[in-house]
Amino acid sequence: MLGLSAELLLGAYAVGMFPMADDYHDPTIHWIEPRRRAVFPLDRFHLPRSLRKSLRRGRCVLRVDTDFEAVIRACAEPTPNRPSTWLNPELIGLYLELHRRGHAHSVETWQGGHLVGGLYGVRLGGAFFGESMFSRVTDASKMALVELVGRLRAGGFALLDAQFMTAHLRRFGAVEISRAEYLARLRRALPAAARFPAEPYPFWPAVAGGSGGGTGGDAGGGASSVSMGSAHSITQTS
């Protein structure tokens, strides 16, 4: 069977599928197509008051694409709540290639010169597919999510995919839709001429009620762990 490639990966996202491995050391890759999909309405993203206060304190700096590899490797690290990871070396390598091609981005939370949280995802047309996030200090990954939403609004994105619904995502306004509805939104988003803003200044103030930002459609952000209970998978071993 043919091995995976960056082109194959992008093609899968374009038809509503994404890859996962069972464990870092397992070479088997499953193609996941959930029956129910979590997305965030970008124009109705909910920012909790406590997180707004944390952002305004300015104890962390939010950046994009300064250390994509560190972010994805942090997302792949086992944690007490998640002893295994869905990212294996082949997938990490493919996402690094997508990043080099401009199709994958990281939003990073820095504190005292250290990377303390962040997220990454895949960009295709006007769709952004949130993949995973990690946090080493309180609220670090949540701050990155707010910054992501601000940048996607400003860049004209129409879809932010969160894959599987969790209580954590629902707190920020994520909604769950059917596979058919998701595919319809994806088809509308793909032709959009969106851009991922790379400017060094923050975009979260627009989400928090400050200046800047733009408009957007439906969206979702990935979490550090996901449930596969409602997923349908096609298995490929490369």
C-alpha positions as CSV (number, residue, x, y, z in Angstrom):
1,M,0.0,0.0,0.0
2,L,1.2,3.5,-0.8
3,G,2.8,5.4,2.0
4,L,1.3,8.7,3.3
5,S,2.2,12.0,1.7
6,A,1.5,15.6,2.4
7,E,-0.8,15.6,-0.7
8,L,-2.7,12.6,0.5
9,L,-3.1,14.2,3.9
10,L,-4.5,17.5,2.4
11,G,-6.8,15.4,0.2
12,A,-8.2,13.6,3.2
13,Y,-8.9,16.9,5.0
14,A,-10.7,18.2,1.9
15,V,-13.2,15.3,2.1
16,G,-13.8,15.5,5.8
17,M,-11.3,12.9,7.2
18,F,-8.2,13.2,9.4
19,P,-5.6,10.7,10.5
20,M,-4.8,9.2,13.9
21,A,-2.5,6.5,15.3
22,D,-3.3,4.4,18.3
23,D,0.0,5.1,20.0
24,Y,3.3,6.8,19.3
25,H,5.0,3.5,18.6
26,D,2.2,2.0,16.5
27,P,2.8,2.6,12.7
28,T,-0.9,1.9,11.9
29,I,-2.8,5.0,10.9
30,H,-6.6,5.2,11.0
31,W,-8.6,7.6,8.8
32,I,-11.3,9.1,11.0
33,E,-14.6,10.4,9.8
34,P,-16.8,11.3,12.8
35,R,-20.5,10.9,12.5
36,R,-20.9,14.0,14.7
37,R,-18.5,16.9,14.3
38,A,-17.6,19.7,16.7
39,V,-17.2,23.2,15.3
40,F,-17.0,26.7,16.8
41,P,-19.2,29.5,15.3
42,L,-16.4,32.1,15.0
43,D,-18.8,35.0,15.4
44,R,-20.3,33.4,18.6
45,F,-17.2,32.2,20.3
46,H,-17.6,32.4,24.1
47,L,-14.8,33.9,26.1
48,P,-15.2,33.2,29.8
49,R,-14.7,36.2,32.1
50,S,-11.8,34.6,34.0
51,L,-9.9,33.9,30.9
52,R,-10.4,37.4,29.6
53,K,-8.9,38.7,32.9
54,S,-5.9,36.3,32.4
55,L,-5.3,37.6,28.9
56,R,-5.5,41.2,30.0
57,R,-3.0,40.6,32.8
58,G,-0.3,40.2,30.1
59,R,1.6,37.5,31.9
60,C,2.0,35.5,28.7
61,V,3.0,36.4,25.2
62,L,1.1,34.8,22.3
63,R,3.0,34.1,19.0
64,V,2.4,32.1,15.8
65,D,4.7,29.7,14.0
66,T,7.9,30.5,15.9
67,D,8.4,26.9,17.0
68,F,5.9,24.6,15.3
69,E,7.9,21.5,15.9
70,A,8.1,22.1,19.7
71,V,4.4,22.6,19.8
72,I,3.5,19.3,18.0
73,R,6.1,17.4,20.0
74,A,4.6,18.8,23.2
75,C,1.1,17.7,22.0
76,A,2.5,14.2,21.5
77,E,3.9,13.9,25.0
78,P,2.1,11.5,27.3
79,T,0.4,13.0,30.4
80,P,-1.1,11.6,33.5
81,N,-4.6,12.0,31.9
82,R,-3.5,10.7,28.5
83,P,-0.8,8.0,28.8
84,S,-0.7,7.4,25.0
85,T,-0.8,9.7,22.0
86,W,-2.5,9.6,18.6
87,L,0.6,11.2,17.0
88,N,3.3,8.7,15.8
89,P,6.6,9.7,14.1
90,E,5.2,9.5,10.6
91,L,2.3,11.8,11.4
92,I,4.6,14.3,13.1
93,G,6.9,14.3,10.1
94,L,3.9,14.9,7.7
95,Y,2.6,17.8,9.8
96,L,6.1,19.3,9.8
97,E,6.1,19.1,6.0
98,L,2.6,20.7,5.9
99,H,4.0,23.5,8.1
100,R,7.0,24.0,5.7
101,R,4.5,24.3,2.9
102,G,2.3,26.9,4.7
103,H,-0.6,24.5,5.3
104,A,-0.1,24.0,9.1
105,H,0.3,26.6,11.8
106,S,1.0,26.8,15.5
107,V,-0.3,29.3,18.0
108,E,2.1,29.5,21.0
109,T,1.9,30.7,24.6
110,W,5.2,31.9,26.0
111,Q,6.1,32.9,29.5
112,G,9.5,34.1,30.7
113,G,11.0,32.9,27.5
114,H,9.6,29.4,27.8
115,L,6.9,27.7,25.7
116,V,4.2,26.9,28.2
117,G,1.2,26.0,25.9
118,G,-0.2,26.1,22.5
119,L,-2.0,24.4,19.7
120,Y,-1.6,23.5,16.0
121,G,-3.8,22.8,13.1
122,V,-4.1,22.5,9.3
123,R,-5.2,25.2,7.0
124,L,-6.9,24.5,3.6
125,G,-8.7,27.3,1.8
126,G,-11.0,29.0,4.3
127,A,-11.0,26.0,6.6
128,F,-8.8,25.5,9.7
129,F,-8.7,22.0,11.3
130,G,-7.7,22.2,14.9
131,E,-5.6,19.2,15.8
132,S,-4.2,19.3,19.3
133,M,-3.3,21.5,22.2
134,F,-1.1,21.3,25.3
135,S,-0.7,23.4,28.5
136,R,2.1,23.5,31.1
137,V,0.7,26.4,33.1
138,T,-2.9,27.4,33.9
139,D,-4.9,28.7,30.9
140,A,-2.0,28.5,28.4
141,S,-3.7,26.4,25.8
142,K,-7.0,28.4,26.3
143,M,-5.2,31.6,25.6
144,A,-3.8,30.1,22.4
145,L,-7.4,29.1,21.4
146,V,-8.6,32.7,21.8
147,E,-5.7,34.0,19.8
148,L,-6.4,31.5,17.0
149,V,-10.1,32.6,16.8
150,G,-9.0,36.2,16.6
151,R,-6.6,35.4,13.7
152,L,-9.1,33.3,11.8
153,R,-11.7,36.1,12.1
154,A,-9.2,38.6,10.7
155,G,-8.1,36.2,8.0
156,G,-11.5,35.6,6.6
157,F,-11.8,31.9,7.5
158,A,-15.2,30.3,7.3
159,L,-14.7,27.0,9.2
160,L,-12.8,26.0,12.3
161,D,-13.1,22.2,12.9
162,A,-12.8,20.9,16.5
163,Q,-13.3,17.2,15.5
164,F,-14.9,15.7,18.6
165,M,-17.1,17.5,21.1
166,T,-15.9,17.7,24.7
167,A,-17.2,19.6,27.8
168,H,-14.1,21.8,27.5
169,L,-14.9,22.8,23.9
170,R,-18.6,23.3,24.7
171,R,-17.7,25.9,27.4
172,F,-16.2,28.1,24.7
173,G,-19.3,27.8,22.4
174,A,-18.5,24.8,20.3
175,V,-21.6,23.1,18.7
176,E,-22.0,19.6,17.4
177,I,-23.3,19.0,13.8
178,S,-24.0,16.0,11.6
179,R,-21.5,14.7,9.2
180,A,-23.7,15.8,6.3
181,E,-23.9,19.4,7.6
182,Y,-20.2,19.4,8.3
183,L,-19.4,18.4,4.7
184,A,-21.7,21.1,3.4
185,R,-19.9,23.7,5.4
186,L,-16.5,22.3,4.4
187,R,-17.4,22.5,0.7
188,R,-18.4,26.2,1.2
189,A,-15.2,27.0,3.1
190,L,-12.6,25.4,0.8
191,P,-12.9,27.9,-2.1
192,A,-12.6,30.9,0.3
193,A,-9.5,33.1,-0.2
194,A,-8.6,33.2,3.4
195,R,-5.1,34.0,4.8
196,F,-3.6,33.0,8.1
197,P,-2.3,36.3,9.7
198,A,1.3,36.2,10.6
199,E,1.7,39.7,12.1
200,P,3.5,39.7,15.4
201,Y,0.9,41.7,17.3
202,P,-1.9,39.9,19.2
203,F,-5.4,39.3,17.7
204,W,-7.1,38.2,20.9
205,P,-8.3,41.7,21.9
206,A,-10.8,41.6,19.1
207,V,-12.3,38.5,20.6
208,A,-12.2,40.0,24.1
209,G,-14.0,43.2,23.0
210,G,-11.0,45.3,22.1
211,S,-9.8,46.7,18.7
212,G,-8.9,44.8,15.6
213,G,-10.1,41.5,14.2
214,G,-12.6,40.7,11.5
215,T,-15.5,38.5,10.7
216,G,-15.9,34.7,10.2
217,G,-18.2,31.8,9.9
218,D,-18.2,28.4,11.7
219,A,-15.2,27.1,13.6
220,G,-13.7,24.6,16.1
221,G,-10.4,24.1,18.0
222,G,-8.7,20.9,18.9
223,A,-8.1,19.6,22.5
224,S,-5.2,17.7,23.9
225,S,-7.3,14.6,24.1
226,V,-10.2,13.5,22.0
227,S,-12.9,10.8,22.2
228,M,-13.2,8.4,19.3
229,G,-16.5,6.9,20.4
230,S,-18.5,8.4,17.6
231,A,-15.9,8.0,14.9
232,H,-15.8,5.8,11.8
233,S,-12.3,4.8,10.7
234,I,-10.6,3.4,7.7
235,T,-7.3,1.8,8.5
236,Q,-4.1,2.3,6.5
237,T,-0.7,0.8,7.5
238,S,2.1,2.6,5.8
